[in-house]
Amino acid sequence: MAREASLRVVFGIAVLDLIGFGILIPQLGVYGVRFGASPFTVGLLVAVYSLMQLVAAPIMGRLSDRFGRRPVLLLSQVGSLAGYVLFAFAHTLPLLFLSRVIDGVSGGNVSTAQAVVADITKPSERARGMGIIGAAFGLGFVLGPALGGVLGAWGGNLAIGLFAAGLSALNLINTWFFLPETRVPGSPSATVRSMKGATSVLTLPVVGRCVVLVLLFTVAFAQMEGTFSVFLLTRFLSSGAVPLEGGWLVHAVHPDAAVLKEASLRSGALFAVVGVLSALVQGG
């Protein structure tokens, strides 16, 4: 019973975290362009979160092995809360970048939640436990973009950031009051401690190929996810785009509020459809 209760708490933590993530990502291009970013700079704005996570994840893994899952989850949730609040009140491009750096450095919520699942499930039950995290991804990427589109059209980055920060605050409460420590001293590590440990997975039969497939898919999807709103702004929603040789477009120059609102709604709608289809395919 205690294990089932912990799994439900972990599911709630992952869902709230991924809804917050899903709200923000499709909208980053809209506000990057609003503050003067080129398409390339918008790509960097999206990428800096994952870059910081790549650097910080092994450190967070070591900390969770040494001090426990619960303190690391709480720390990462505080970081996410701070990053979202900064995004809400950002009015320049450097502040947008700083908000993503903060969230990326502390973005160990889902990986630590997976470690909790590994702690509390037997090997025979682990696939089911990890399936719970997969279901959270599905819900997050259905609800998040749809909410982000509506919030962005209604209140801009202020509404998006404060709503996502509220989700992080709920996660803090959920973790503090309802998630016990699951790490047993002396048990094997459930997290990747270094890049060397991550790359060693590539040598495993079958698993290595699956990891490469996931990498290729993620790279392709992230390119579309991070820049789709810029594509909308420059190709369909603004007359300020400047055509260059080869058919490329320079970003829209100072798009007005109506154009930004439309970009938020359309980006949110597209990724909500993507999330629904992804959930149906994975569930089926």
N, C-alpha and C positions, 0 to 999 in steps of 0.2 A: 504493500500500500504506500509506503513512504517513497519507494522508487517511482511508482506511477504519479504520485503527487509532484515529485521533483521533475519528472518528464513534462508534466503539464505546465509547470512554472517556466521551464526552459523553452517550451513552445511559445508561451506568451512573450518571453523576453525576445526571442528571435523574430516573432511576428512584428512586434512594435519597432524593433530596430530596423527591420527590412522595409517596413512601411515608410519610416523616416528616410531611409536611404533612397527608396523608390520615388518619394515625393521630390527629392532634390535633384537627382542626376539628370532627368530629361530637361530640367529647367535651367541648368547651369549655362547653357549656350545663350539663352534669352538674356540673362543678366550680365553675362560676359560682354555681349554685343552692346547692351545698354550702357555699359561703362567703358566702351571704346575698344574692346578686344577684337583682333582679327580672327579668322577661322583657326589659324595655327595656334594662336594664344588660347582660344577656347579649348582646343585639344589638350594643351598643357594644363589648363585649369581642371579638366576632367582627370588627366593622368596623374597629377601631383598627389591626389588622395591615395591611389594605389601604390605610387612610389614610396610614400611615407609608410604605408602599411607593410610593404615589402621589407623596409629597413627595420621597422619596429616589431613586426610579428614574432621573429625569433626571440627578441628580448622579452616580449609579453609572455611567450611560451615558457621561458626560463623562470620568470617571476611567478607564473601560475603553478609551476612544478614545485617551486621553493616555498611560496607563501600561501598557496591555495587558489582555487578558482574564484571564490567569492570576492576577495579583495581586488583581484584583477578585473573582474566584471564591473565592480563598482567604480574602479578607477577609469575604465574605458567609457563607462556611461557618463561620468562627469565630464570627460573630454568631449564626448559627442554633444552633450548639452551645451558646453561652452562654444564649440564650433558652430552649432546651429544658431545660437544667440548672436554670435558675431556675424554670421551670414544674414540674419534678419536685419541688422542695423548697418550692414556694409553699404557704403555709398561710393566706393572707389574699387578699382580692379585689384590693387594690392591687398585690400581687406578681404576680398573674395578669396584670393589665394591663401591668405593666412587662415581663414576659416576652414578651408579644405586641408591645409597642412595639420592643423590642430586635430581635426576629426580623423585624419589618416593615421597620425601617430598613436592616437588612443583607440583606433578602430579594431579592437580585439574582441568585440562583443560576440560575434557569431562563432569565431574559431574557439573561443573559450567555452561557449555554450556547447560546441561539439565535444570538447574535452570533458565537460560535465556528463554528457551522454555516455561517452566511453567509460567514465568512472563508475557509473551506476548500472550499466547493463553487462550482462554476460555476453561472451562472444557469439553465442547462438541468437541473442536478442539484439545485437548491435545494428544489424541492417534495419530493423524496425525503428530503433531509436534514431538513427541517422535519417530515416524516412520522415520523421517528425520535423527535422530541420529542413528537409526538402519541401515539405508542405508549407512551412513558414516562408520559404523563398517564394513559392507560388502565390500565397496570399499577399505577401509584401509587394510583389511586382504586378499584381492585379489592382490592389487598392491604392498603392503609393502614387503611381503616375496619374491616375484619375483624380485623386485628391490634389496632387500638385498642380494639375492644369486648372482646376477650379479655384484653388487658393491663389495661384499666380495671377489669374485673370481678375480676381476680386481685390487682392491686397498686395500684389507684388512679392518681392523677396522678404518683406517684413512678415506677411502672413505665412509664407512657406516656412521661414526659419523659426518663427515662434511656435507654429503647430508641431514641427519636428522636434523642437526643444521640449515641448510638453510631453511628447511620446517618450523622450529620453528620461524626463522626470518621473513618469509612470514606471519606467523600467527600473530606475533607482529604487523606488518604493517597493516594487515587486521583488527585486533581488534582496534588499535589506531585510524585509519582513518575512519572506516566504521561501527563500532558497538557502538551505543549509550548506555547509562546506562538504564537498564530495571527495576531495583529494585525500587519499589515505597515505600517510608518510611511508616512504619506502616502496610504493607501488610504481610500476613502469611509467615512463612519461607518455602522455597522450597527445603531446604537441610537438610540432617541428621546432627543433632548437637552433638550426642553422641552415644556410643555403646548401651546404654539403649534404646535410640530412635530406633536404628536399630533392636534390638532384639524384641521390642514390636510389630514390623510388623509380627512376627511369630504367634501372637495370632489372627490375622485377618482371618476370614473364607476364604478359597480358596487361598488367597494371600500368607498366611504362607506356604502352601504346595508348591506353585509355587516357593517361595524363596528357600525352601529346595531342590527342584529339580534342580534349577539353581546352587545352591551351589555344589551339588553332581556332576553335569555335569562339572562345571568349575574346580573342583579339579581333576577329571579324565583327562580332556583335558590339563590342565596345566602341569600335570606330563609328558605327552607325548610331549607337546610343548617345555618344558624347557630342556628336555634331549635327544630329538631325534637326534640332531647332534652328541652328545657324543656316542650314540648307533651306528650311522654310522661309526664314527671314530674307535671305538673299535671292532666292529663286522665285518665290511666289507672293510674298507679303510686302515687298518694299520696292519702290522705284529708285532707291538710292544705291543699288548694287551696280558695280562697274565691271563690264565684261573684259576679260583679258585673253591673251592668245591661248588657244587650246580649250576654250570654253570654261575656264575657271572664273570664279566670281570673287570680287573683294566684298568684305562685309558691308552691310547696310550702314549708311551714315545717319546717325541719330534717329533711329526709328521712333515714331511717336507712340503714345500710350495705347492707342487702338491697335496698332500693329503688334506691340508686345503682348497685349491681351490675347489677340488671335493666335500668336505663336505659342503661348502657354497652353491654351485650350487644345490646339491641334496636336502639340507634342504629347500632352497628357493623354488624349484620346488614343493616339497611335500606340503608345506603350501600354495602355490598359488593355487594348486588343491583343498585343503581343503577350501580355501576362496571362490573359484568359486562355489563349491557345496553348501557351506553355504548360499551364496547369492541367488542361485537358489531355495533352499528349503525355505528360509525365504521370498523371493519375491513371490514364488508360494503359 
